[in-house]
């Protein structure tokens, strides 16, 4: 069971590659040999990193009496509430009071609610871009991460919570989802559903190992609910794509080189468009990866893999790194900012495509440490942190979903500090 995260991650990454080449959308890849060589190299380095992490952590003498932090529910609730409000402030309203969510419900109950596509375009028209201040960005990084551990906390502690605490916890957990709905944004909806699924799976395996029959039966039932949440996310995504007017032609014309085509055998209707677009949404980054292999390497000094870090670098040093990134170099073939780019090519901005192998090694090394500390030693903070590792792996083909945003990047920093603390206390 210690190797379950590795096996699931590898199966997913291999599936993503098979889907990219054999799915309903075809992508022209000119440098196929180089592309596959790097992909296999990353798979091998990820495997080696995970095995090294298990070997290292299994030989650490863990001091179980040392607790990283003691969580008071109401302190945790208010901290998470602030986190969700900051998220709403940064991505939606520019106001700590979530008026956009209130307006969303007013329109919904009045029957005047626009379609998800209209909401999305309305938000784009009114958006002024990344107007958040440097202070707001830092607050987002250092406080915004708390919203990611609300669901794992609720899943793990549900039976010990009073009704008022359950209600309060659910309220703060769905606030980011409501933010997403209010501006037609899919990301917080998928974040919630995936974290719910991963939290349930992780808790289920741990409770089963501990032979807590009542708990793992509860979690087995909860697993069905998490799958329903995933299904609802896909349905909402489909509704959003259809209401934005997405067609197969839209997918094909996303490539100025006309390297992308939907197979003729696929019927074009609202359901097929939603499913095909979901696959394109998740795996289009491999196409950008292949285009980037033809470009020269110019290091971005450790900041170019993350749009958030690149913006802060520009603010502090008054130097824009955008022109040095692979994403900007292929902009005329695959528009930067409008299309998704694989996390592999985004990490390559800093370390070249060969160096990305060592980044993947480090990522899977950290995943192994977190899993061993949670599954083998029952350290609660890593049970809360593990779902973020799942999101990181799921979005590797698509985008740098975790390191690219301030709140999730802040959680990576917290996880790193927690691992360091645990290792120091184990000496």
N, C-alpha and C positions, 0 to 999 in steps of 0.2 A: 504493500500500500504506500510505502514511502516514495515509490516511483510513479504513482498514478498521475500527478500533475505533468510529469515529463511525457508519459505515454499519450495522454490526452492532447497535450500541446503539439507533439510531433504529428499525431494523426490529423489534427486540425490544419496544420501548416501544409502537410502533404495534400490533404483534401483541397485546400485553397489553390494549390498549384495545378492540380488535376482539373478543378473547375475552371480555372483561368484558361487552360488550353483546350478543354473538351466541353465546356458549358455552352449555353445557348448563344453567347456572344463570342465572336472570334476576334482576336487581337493579333496584328502582325508584329512579330518580334524578329528583327533582322539579326541581332547578335545572340542567337539562341544558345550557342555553346558557352559563351561567357556568362550569360544570364543563369543558366543551369549550374554552372560551376560555382558561382558565388552562392546560389541558393543551397546547394549541397554542403558547401563549406559552412554556411550559417547553421544548418541543421546539425552538422557534426560538432561545431563549437558550442551550440546550445546544449547538446547532449553531454559533452565533456564538462561544461560549466555546471550543469545540474548534478552530475555524478560527483564532481569535486565538492560541491556544496553539501551533498549528503554525507560524503566521507568525512569532511571537516566537522560538520555539526554533530555527527553521531559520536565523535570522539571528544566533544566538549563536555566537561563535567558541569552540568547546569545547576546553579543554585536556585532551586524552585521556591525557596522562601523569599527570594528577592522579587518584589513586584514593581513593575515599571511605573504604574500609577494606579491609584484607587479611584474608581469612578463613582461620584455621587450623581444619581440620575438627573436631578434638577439642574445641577451645574452643567452636565453633559447636554441636557435639553436646550438650555439657553445658549450655550456655545454653538450647538448645531443650528439653532434658529438664526443666530447672527450670521453663521456661515451661509445658510440658504438665502437670507436677505441680501447679503453681499453679492452672492451669485446673481440674484435677480437684478440688483443695482448695476452690475457690470455688463451683463449680457442683454438686458431688456429695457429697464426704465430710467436708469440714471437717478433713481430715487430709492431711499431705503424703505419707504412705504410702498408695498407692491400694488400700486394703483392699477397696473396693467392686468393683474390677476383679478382684481375686483371688477374691472371693466369687462373682462372676459366672461365672468359669470353674469353680469348685468345683461350683456348682449345675448348670452345663451338662454337666459330665462325670458327675455323679451322676444325671442325668435328672430333677432336681427343678426345673429352670429354669422360672420363670413365663413367661407370654406377655409380649410387649412392652407390651401395654396394662396388664397387672397390675403389671409393673415400674414403669411410669409412675405409676400411681395409688398404688402402695406408696410411691414416692419422694415424691409430693405429700403423702401422709398424714404422713410422717415429717419433712417439710421444716418448718423454722422461719422460712422467708422469707429476706430479705436480711440475714443475721446477720453477714456478713463485716465486719471492723473497717475503720476508715479506713486503717490501715497496709496491711492485706491488699488493699484496693481499689487503693491506689497501687501496690503491688507488681504487681498484676494488670495495671494500665495500662502500667507501665514495663517489665515483663518478659514479660507474657503474649503480646505480639505476635509473639514469635519463632516460635511454633508455626505461624504462617501462611506462613513462608518456607522451611520444611523441605522440602516437596514440590517447589516450584520449584527449590530448590538441588539436590535429587536428580535431577530431570529434566534439568537443564542439565549437571550434572557427572558423570552416571552412568558414562560410559566411562572416566573418570580415577580412579574410586574403587576401592579394593581390596574384596575380598569382605567382610571384617570391617566396613569402613566402610559398604558397602551395607546389610548386615544391621542395623548400628547405626542407620543413617539411617531404614530402614523401620520399625524398632521405635519410634523416637521419633515418627515421622510418624503411626502408627496409634494411639498412646496416646489422643489426644482422641476418636478413633472408639470405642475401647473404653469410654471414659468415657460417651459418649453411649449406647452399648448397655446399660451397667450401670445406667442410670437411666431408660431408655426415652425419651431425648431425641434428636430428629431433627437439630437444628442442626449439631453437629459432624460428623455423617455427610455432610450436604449440603455443608458447608464443604470437607471433604476432597475429595469428588468433583468439585466445581466448580473448586477450585484445581488439582486434577490435570488436568482438561480444559483450563483456560485456560493452565496452564503448558506443556502439551504443544503447544497451538496456537501460543503465542507463540514458543516455542523452534523449532518447525517452520518458521515464516515467516522467522525470523532466519537459521537455518541454510541455508534454501533460497536466501535472498538472497546469503549468503556462498558459495554453491555448494559446500557441504560435503556431497557426495552421500551418503556413508555415514551421516552424522549425521541428515540429514533423512529418509532411508529408515528409520532406526531410530525416529525420532520419528513417522513415519507409521504404523508398526506399533504404537507406544505409544499413538497416538491411538485405535486400536480398543479398547485396554485401558481408556482413560479413559472411553470411551462405555459399556463394560461396567460400570465403576464407577458411572456415572450411573444406568444401568438397575438395578443392585443397590440403589442408594439409593432409587429409586422403589419397588422391590419391598418394601424394609424399611419405607418410609413406609406403603405399602399394608397390610402386615401389622400395623403399629402401629395404624393407623386401625381396621382390622377387629377387632383384639383389644380396642380400647377401646369397641367396640360402636357405632361411628359408622354412621348410616343417613342416607338422604335427609331424613328428618324432622328429624334432628339439625341438618342444614345449614339447613333452612327455619326451624326454631325458634330459630336463633341470632340472628334479628332480632326483638325484641319488637314492632316495628311490622308484622311479617309482610310486609316488603318483598322478601323473598328466596324464590324457589321454584325447584325443579328441574323442568325440562321433562318433561312426561308421556311423551314419546317415548323417554326414556332408560331402559333396563331397569335394575332394581335388583338387582345381584348383587355379590359381593365385588370383582370386577375393576372394574366401573363405579363402585362406591362409592370405591375407591382413586383412580381417575383423576379423578373429579369433585371429590373432596375435595382432591386436589393442586392443581387449577385454582382452587378456592375458597380454598385456603391461600395461593396466590401472589397472587391478584388481588382478594381481599375488601377490601383497603385502599382501593381506589377508592370503595367504598360509604361507608366512613368519611369519606373525603375529601369526598364530596358532602354528607354530613350536616353536616360541620364548616363548610361555606360559609354556613350559616344563623346561625352563632354570632358574637358580638362578639369583637373582637381585644383581648387583654390581653398585652402583651409579657412574656416570661419571661427577658429580659435575656441572651440567648445561651446559656442553660442548659436550656431546656425541650425542645429537640429531642432530647436524649439523656437517657434515664432514669438512666444512670450519673452524668452531670454534675449532674442535678437532685438526686440523692441526696446528692452531695458538697456542693452548695450548701446543702441543708437541714442537713447536719451542721455546717458551718462557721458559717452565719448564723442557724441555728435558725429558718428560715422555709421552709415547704412551698410549692412552686410548683405543686403538682398542680392546685389549683382554677383556676389561670389557663390551663391547657392546653386545647386543643380536645378532646383525648381525654377529659378529665374532664367537659367541658361536655356531651358527647353520651353520657355514661356510661349514662344510662337507656335510650338507644336502641341503643347499641353498647358493651357493657361494657368499660371501660378495664382492661387487664391480662389480660382473657380473650380478646379479639379483636384482630386485627391492624389497624393503622392505617398508611396510606400514609406513606412518608417525606416526601412533599410536605406533608401536613397537620402532620406533626411539626416540620418546619422552620418552618412557618407560626406555630408557637407563639412563635417569636422575632422573625420578620420580616414577618408577615402573608403572605397568599397571593401578593400582588404581589411582595413582596420575595424570595419563594422563587425567582423567576426568576433573580435575581442569584446565589443560592446554586447553582443548577443551572449557571449560566455558570461559576462558580468551579470546580465539580467537573469539568466537561468541559475546562476550561482546564488543570487539573492532569493529567487523563488524557492530554491531547495532549502535554504536556511529558514525562511519563513514557514515553509510547510513542516519541516522537522520540528521546529520550535512549537508549532501549533498542534500537530497531530501526535507527535511522540511525547512532548512534554506538557501539552495542554496550556500553553501560555496564551492567555486570552487576547492580548493586544494583537498577536499575529493572526488569530482567528478573524479578527475584525479587518486586518490588512490584506489577507489573502485574496479576496475578490478583486482588488485593484490589479493584482498580478494577472488574474484571468482576463480582465479588460485589456491589459497591455498586450497579451498574446493574441487575443481575438482581433485586435486592430493593427497588428504588425503588417499585414498585407495592404492595408488601406491607408493608414495615416499614423502619424506620431501622436496618437490620441491621449496618451498619459503625459509624456514629457512636453508636449506642445502647449498645454494649457496651465495657467498659474495654479489653480486649485489642486489638480491632480499631481502636478510637479511638486507642490508643497507636501502632499502626502508621501511621495517618494522620499523626500528629505526626512520626514518624520519616521518612515520605516527604516531608513538607513541609520538614523540616530538610535532608534530602538534596538536594532541589531547590534550596533556598536556597544550600547549600554549592556545588553545581555551578555555579550562576549566578554566584556571587561569584568562584569560581576561573576563570571564563571571561572575566572582565574584563581 
